[in-house]
Amino acid sequence: MRLILRFIPVQLTFSLVLGILFGFYNAIQINYLSITIISLLVVLALSYWQSNKSFLPNLSFNIFTYILSFFLGIATVVIHNDLNNQYHYSHFITDENSTVLVIDKVIKSSNYHNKYEASVLEINDILTKGTVLLNIQKDSILRLNVDDKLYLKSDFKEVSSPKNPYYFDYKKYLEKQQIYHQLFTSSNDFISLPKRNFSFKGLAAKFRGKIRKSLIKNEFKDDELGVINALLLGQRQDISPELLESYAGAGAIHILAVSGLHVGIILLILNFLFTPLERLKNGKFLKLIIVVFLLWIFAFIAGMSASVVRAVTMFTAVAIGMQVNKPTNVYNTLVISMFFLLLFKPAFLFDVGFQLSYLAVFFIVWLQPLLYNLWIPKWKIPDFFWKLLTVSIAAQFGVIPLSLYYFHQFPSLFFISNLVIIPVLGVILVGGIIIIALSLLDVLPSFLAKIYYYLIHSMNWVVNWVAQQEDFLFKDIPFSWLMVIASYILIIFMIRFFEKRSAPRLMSFLTAILLLQVITSFQKRERQSINEFIVFQKSRSSVIAERLGEKMNVYHTLDSLNLSKDKMLNQYKVGVGNLNVHMSDSVPNIYKFKNKRILIVDSLAVYKIKDLNPEIVILQQSPKINLIRLIDSLKPQLIIADGSNYKSYIKYWGETCEQKNTPFYHTGQKGAYILK
């Protein structure tokens, strides 16, 4: 580990990452940043000249190099922030917008809308740049394609923040993709315009569409078609949510995302196929050009997702190292590919797949040889499966803490699905390329199509069987950032002790265990000290929770079984840690929480209670009341309307509260109300 940290690319990349993080969470003026970088370059040049003159390594040169890398990280964030572009569409939004869009990407549809990422070409006849999320109501069979151009009049709406605590923040996710607004329309409310002349994305999407049609023509359908699209074309839109959940539950979701595993196999296949070129003069160079070109063609067809670009970039470096006959340090290859990817697209740093991929590959390279050397089988078949098992375990060690933080579940039977699928993945990829080629040429024999179809079907069956063993799938595991950091410290010190058993390394390992225990104990005590009164946002329903430490009483107007499975409460319980929850399907009318008296006014509209002057009034189930009289009578400090009320009532109540200078809180607009 110490040797790895001494690599200059590792140190430079670490500085770059710190700069990207600083740039994302702090507003930096580009003028000051430019002056700083130019000054650093001058100082760096002088420092380099001084070190050459003295023939001694100059410490100041190294320090200024790392500082420059840090500011390059900040600079790449500022440069790639679309909002800093003077032609960004957000600078030209008005109350009425005539907008020209072009479709950049087709994404997975929701229940009610077909969804697209689209570039804003014009607003009110002004040329603009930037990307929006386009939602088109599912009112016809019309589907747009990449490069389709359209004209519409629609309001630019900000993506709403999560309405309940610990929900996934889709708004922040889109902002990291440089998407800040969304448009809603229907197929009758826009006009299709002539397509733009040329787009590589459009050509790739058209080619993928042609492949998909040829596969459908050869009777590939349902999830089998979706898996082929995911494995070979990087498109997961056609896979059913149920099958995606099965792959996640079986610990095999990485199979469906084109990544280093797939690209590595393709690189080996291409190297094998073009080996005869090495007999020619300059054949090795020609082979390298062809292999790298085909890798990037594959990446482009697969949609240039973060995982594909990362994998192809890394294996491009590997391919170059293989062809020039120089031993490529895998750590340097990994880090250099990361450096350039982040330099040109800093948002990759926040991509979950990007993070997990690098961690998995790093731990495979570091830990797998140590695990393999525990037992070296004499026979080839046991040796093959032992290598696969050690690769899977090493990768899991690398991704477990981060996976628990993001997904809060652990599939303990991951090794079974990996042992079954990975050995045949090469066959599936090669077979898939052949099937697609023959299908496009319209010469695919039906027996070959059936064999490949049942191969994919069998893989899906294995995944479904593993996922059905629910006793081995641990769900809803609370895991904080502090626990992620402590877990990685523990894993690293454990492996270092495993590499070389010594007293100092044992002490480090034991200290890491103690650190994790201290953090767990601290978070438990913090959990026990928190008391909250929460009015959740739930459309057409009322859900109120009173939390006292690790106990929480939930009062609601829903079916208890449905509520126990509802994401709203599950997300909250996972976010705060283990809670003892008691459900009640009746909502009391009066609460007292931390010297605050709270009155619930429901559809019965009863609010005149003797000797009760509540500080907070919660309106539920659209009570027919005269709010002015209620305010004059009770003089509340705050009025809350939850998601169970009619929108027209809420609008009227808001206007009334404004007239009476009484604070009004609508959970549908501001999110759950939390009183601490």
Rosetta blueprint (number, residue, H / E / L):
1 M L
2 R H
3 L H
4 I H
5 L H
6 R L
7 F L
8 I H
9 P H
10 V H
11 Q H
12 L H
13 T H
14 F H
15 S H
16 L H
17 V H
18 L H
19 G H
20 I H
21 L H
22 F H
23 G H
24 F H
25 Y H
26 N L
27 A L
28 I L
29 Q L
30 I H
31 N H
32 Y H
33 L H
34 S H
35 I H
36 T H
37 I H
38 I H
39 S H
40 L H
41 L H
42 V H
43 V H
44 L H
45 A H
46 L H
47 S H
48 Y H
49 W H
50 Q H
51 S H
52 N H
53 K H
54 S H
55 F L
56 L L
57 P L
58 N L
59 L H
60 S H
61 F H
62 N H
63 I H
64 F H
65 T H
66 Y H
67 I H
68 L H
69 S H
70 F H
71 F H
72 L H
73 G H
74 I H
75 A H
76 T H
77 V H
78 V H
79 I H
80 H L
81 N L
82 D H
83 L H
84 N H
85 N L
86 Q L
87 Y L
88 H E
89 Y H
90 S H
91 H H
92 F H
93 I L
94 T L
95 D L
96 E L
97 N L
98 S E
99 T E
100 V E
101 L E
102 V E
103 I E
104 D E
105 K E
106 V E
107 I E
108 K L
109 S L
110 S L
111 N L
112 Y L
113 H E
114 N E
115 K E
116 Y E
117 E E
118 A E
119 S E
120 V E
121 L E
122 E E
123 I E
124 N L
125 D L
126 I E
127 L E
128 T L
129 K E
130 G L
131 T E
132 V E
133 L E
134 L E
135 N E
136 I E
137 Q E
138 K L
139 D L
140 S L
141 I L
142 L L
143 R L
144 L L
145 N L
146 V L
147 D L
148 D L
149 K E
150 L E
151 Y E
152 L E
153 K E
154 S L
155 D L
156 F L
157 K E
158 E E
159 V L
160 S L
161 S L
162 P L
163 K L
164 N L
165 P L
166 Y L
167 Y L
168 F L
169 D L
170 Y H
171 K H
172 K H
173 Y H
174 L H
175 E H
176 K H
177 Q L
178 Q L
179 I E
180 Y E
181 H E
182 Q E
183 L E
184 F E
185 T E
186 S L
187 S L
188 N L
189 D L
190 F E
191 I E
192 S E
193 L E
194 P L
195 K L
196 R L
197 N L
198 F L
199 S L
200 F H
201 K H
202 G H
203 L H
204 A H
205 A H
206 K H
207 F H
208 R H
209 G H
210 K H
211 I H
212 R H
213 K H
214 S H
215 L H
216 I H
217 K H
218 N L
219 E L
220 F L
221 K L
222 D H
223 D H
224 E H
225 L H
226 G H
227 V H
228 I H
229 N H
230 A H
231 L H
232 L H
233 L H
234 G L
235 Q L
236 R L
237 Q L
238 D L
239 I L
240 S L
241 P H
242 E H
243 L H
244 L H
245 E H
246 S H
247 Y H
248 A H
249 G H
250 A L
251 G L
252 A L
253 I H
254 H H
255 I H
256 L H
257 A L
258 V L
259 S L
260 G H
261 L H
262 H H
263 V H
264 G H
265 I H
266 I H
267 L H
268 L H
269 I H
270 L H
271 N H
272 F H
273 L H
274 F L
275 T H
276 P H
277 L H
278 E H
279 R H
280 L L
281 K L
282 N L
283 G H
284 K H
285 F H
286 L H
287 K H
288 L H
289 I H
290 I H
291 V H
292 V H
293 F H
294 L H
295 L H
296 W H
297 I H
298 F H
299 A H
300 F H
301 I H
302 A L
303 G L
304 M L
305 S L
306 A H
307 S H
308 V H
309 V H
310 R H
311 A H
312 V H
313 T H
314 M H
315 F H
316 T H
317 A H
318 V H
319 A H
320 I H
321 G H
322 M H
323 Q H
324 V L
325 N L
326 K L
327 P L
328 T L
329 N L
330 V H
331 Y H
332 N H
333 T H
334 L H
335 V H
336 I H
337 S H
338 M H
339 F H
340 F H
341 L H
342 L H
343 L H
344 F H
345 K L
346 P H
347 A H
348 F H
349 L H
350 F H
351 D L
352 V H
353 G H
354 F H
355 Q H
356 L H
357 S H
358 Y H
359 L H
360 A H
361 V H
362 F H
363 F H
364 I H
365 V H
366 W H
367 L H
368 Q H
369 P H
370 L H
371 L H
372 Y H
373 N L
374 L L
375 W L
376 I L
377 P L
378 K L
379 W L
380 K H
381 I H
382 P H
383 D H
384 F H
385 F H
386 W H
387 K H
388 L H
389 L H
390 T H
391 V H
392 S H
393 I H
394 A H
395 A H
396 Q H
397 F H
398 G H
399 V H
400 I H
401 P H
402 L H
403 S H
404 L H
405 Y H
406 Y H
407 F H
408 H L
409 Q L
410 F E
411 P E
412 S L
413 L L
414 F H
415 F H
416 I H
417 S H
418 N H
419 L H
420 V H
421 I H
422 I H
423 P H
424 V H
425 L H
426 G H
427 V H
428 I H
429 L H
430 V H
431 G H
432 G H
433 I H
434 I H
435 I H
436 I H
437 A H
438 L H
439 S H
440 L H
441 L L
442 D L
443 V L
444 L L
445 P L
446 S H
447 F H
448 L H
449 A H
450 K H
451 I H
452 Y H
453 Y H
454 Y H
455 L H
456 I H
457 H H
458 S H
459 M H
460 N H
461 W H
462 V H
463 V H
464 N H
465 W H
466 V H
467 A H
468 Q H
469 Q L
470 E H
471 D H
472 F H
473 L E
474 F E
475 K L
476 D L
477 I L
478 P L
479 F L
480 S L
481 W H
482 L H
483 M H
484 V H
485 I H
486 A H
487 S H
488 Y H
489 I H
490 L H
491 I H
492 I H
493 F H
494 M H
495 I H
496 R H
497 F H
498 F H
499 E H
500 K L
501 R L
502 S L
503 A H
504 P H
505 R H
506 L H
507 M H
508 S H
509 F H
510 L H
511 T H
512 A H
513 I H
514 L H
515 L H
516 L H
517 Q H
518 V H
519 I H
520 T H
521 S H
522 F H
523 Q H
524 K H
525 R H
526 E H
527 R H
528 Q H
529 S L
530 I L
531 N E
532 E E
533 F E
534 I E
535 V E
536 F L
537 Q L
538 K L
539 S L
540 R L
541 S L
542 S L
543 V E
544 I E
545 A E
546 E E
547 R E
548 L E
549 G L
550 E L
551 K E
552 M E
553 N E
554 V E
555 Y E
556 H E
557 T L
558 L L
559 D L
560 S H
561 L H
562 N H
563 L H
564 S H
565 K L
566 D L
567 K H
568 M H
569 L H
570 N H
571 Q H
572 Y H
573 K H
574 V H
575 G H
576 V H
577 G L
578 N L
579 L L
580 N E
581 V E
582 H E
583 M E
584 S E
585 D L
586 S L
587 V L
588 P L
589 N L
590 I E
591 Y E
592 K E
593 F E
594 K L
595 N L
596 K E
597 R E
598 I E
599 L E
600 I E
601 V E
602 D L
603 S L
604 L L
605 A L
606 V L
607 Y L
608 K L
609 I L
610 K L
611 D L
612 L L
613 N L
614 P L
615 E L
616 I E
617 V E
618 I E
619 L E
620 Q L
621 Q L
622 S L
623 P L
624 K L
625 I L
626 N L
627 L H
628 I H
629 R H
630 L H
631 I H
632 D H
633 S H
634 L H
635 K L
636 P L
637 Q L
638 L E
639 I E
640 I E
641 A E
642 D L
643 G L
644 S L
645 N L
646 Y L
647 K H
648 S H
649 Y H
650 I H
651 K H
652 Y H
653 W H
654 G H
655 E H
656 T H
657 C H
658 E H
659 Q H
660 K L
661 N L
662 T L
663 P L
664 F E
665 Y E
666 H E
667 T H
668 G H
669 Q H
670 K H
671 G L
672 A L
673 Y E
674 I E
675 L E
676 K L
